[in-house]
Structures are given as structure tokens and as C-alpha cells.
Amino acid sequence: MVRTSFMPMEDSELRQQLEAKDTIFFVGEDVSLQEIERQVERLGFGELYIVSASHHRQPSATRINVKPVDIAA
């Protein structure tokens, strides 16, 4: 399933999404690529997910993608 979040998630909420092998898009100024990467690693999913970002001129359009490795290829 594909999910979109406009703010960082609590560990328990993100863990649930990662365990379900969801693709998550974090959109907006309030999310940081480094913070999301660290959170995914800390939760033990670092080797199972690819975290990437696409930046736009407007900070509110910045998008961080968290995708399972098996569908990211």
C-alpha cells in the first residue's frame, strides 16, 4: 500500500507501516531526509528499505520516499 504523511511519524506508527511493506511518502517542510533515514535504521529496517528524497524549489513540495527494496528496483 502507498501512504502519504505530511509530518514525521512516531516510531510505533512507522514500524507498523514498515512491517506491512508499505511505500511511504513524507511531504513538506517538517520532514528531514536524515531524520527519516535514522529512524528507519533505528527500527531495524535499514537493509529492507531505500530512503530517498526529491527536492523542489518550494520547500513544501519536498518529498521523501521510503520504499521496500524488493519493489524499489
One Martini backbone bead per residue (centre of mass of N, CA, C, O) as a GRO file, in nm:
protein
   73
    1MET     BB    1   0.101   0.034   0.016
    2VAL     BB    2   0.027   0.379  -0.011
    3ARG     BB    3   0.167   0.652   0.175
    4THR     BB    4   0.090   0.975   0.329
    5SER     BB    5   0.296   1.230   0.493
    6PHE     BB    6   0.317   1.562   0.668
    7MET     BB    7   0.474   1.406   0.901
    8PRO     BB    8   0.621   1.267   1.131
    9MET     BB    9   0.655   0.958   1.285
   10GLU     BB   10   0.610   0.741   1.503
   11ASP     BB   11   0.757   0.453   1.567
   12SER     BB   12   0.502   0.269   1.581
   13GLU     BB   13   0.379   0.364   1.311
   14LEU     BB   14   0.619   0.306   1.124
   15ARG     BB   15   0.657   0.009   1.188
   16GLN     BB   16   0.382  -0.082   1.078
   17GLN     BB   17   0.441   0.006   0.783
   18LEU     BB   18   0.703  -0.160   0.742
   19GLU     BB   19   0.581  -0.443   0.804
   20ALA     BB   20   0.372  -0.400   0.550
   21LYS     BB   21   0.540  -0.285   0.302
   22ASP     BB   22   0.520   0.009   0.264
   23THR     BB   23   0.483   0.307   0.094
   24ILE     BB   24   0.639   0.624   0.180
   25PHE     BB   25   0.532   0.969   0.185
   26PHE     BB   26   0.707   1.259   0.261
   27VAL     BB   27   0.558   1.587   0.300
   28GLY     BB   28   0.750   1.872   0.343
   29GLU     BB   29   0.916   2.077   0.583
   30ASP     BB   30   0.898   1.869   0.852
   31VAL     BB   31   1.102   1.690   0.690
   32SER     BB   32   1.390   1.464   0.715
   33LEU     BB   33   1.605   1.263   0.572
   34GLN     BB   34   1.790   1.192   0.813
   35GLU     BB   35   1.566   1.122   1.016
   36ILE     BB   36   1.435   0.894   0.852
   37GLU     BB   37   1.681   0.717   0.819
   38ARG     BB   38   1.738   0.676   1.123
   39GLN     BB   39   1.464   0.552   1.194
   40VAL     BB   40   1.476   0.307   1.008
   41GLU     BB   41   1.736   0.194   1.134
   42ARG     BB   42   1.645   0.182   1.437
   43LEU     BB   43   1.400  -0.025   1.355
   44GLY     BB   44   1.549  -0.243   1.144
   45PHE     BB   45   1.510  -0.139   0.806
   46GLY     BB   46   1.772  -0.054   0.639
   47GLU     BB   47   1.789  -0.318   0.435
   48LEU     BB   48   1.466  -0.299   0.334
   49TYR     BB   49   1.512   0.015   0.272
   50ILE     BB   50   1.461   0.307   0.072
   51VAL     BB   51   1.593   0.638   0.110
   52SER     BB   52   1.457   0.930  -0.050
   53ALA     BB   53   1.487   1.246  -0.242
   54SER     BB   54   1.284   1.528  -0.353
   55HIS     BB   55   1.355   1.845  -0.469
   56HIS     BB   56   1.222   2.174  -0.448
   57ARG     BB   57   1.172   2.501  -0.455
   58GLN     BB   58   0.948   2.421  -0.268
   59PRO     BB   59   0.953   2.299   0.047
   60SER     BB   60   0.652   2.180   0.045
   61ALA     BB   61   0.749   1.969  -0.206
   62THR     BB   62   0.905   1.789  -0.051
   63ARG     BB   63   1.018   1.438  -0.099
   64ILE     BB   64   1.003   1.135   0.089
   65ASN     BB   65   1.117   0.806   0.021
   66VAL     BB   66   0.979   0.482   0.132
   67LYS     BB   67   1.113   0.174   0.010
   68PRO     BB   68   1.111  -0.129  -0.072
   69VAL     BB   69   1.352  -0.309  -0.220
   70ASP     BB   70   1.176  -0.507  -0.403
   71ILE     BB   71   1.024  -0.232  -0.548
   72ALA     BB   72   1.275  -0.031  -0.620
   73ALA     BB   73   1.399  -0.175  -0.891
   0.00000   0.00000   0.00000
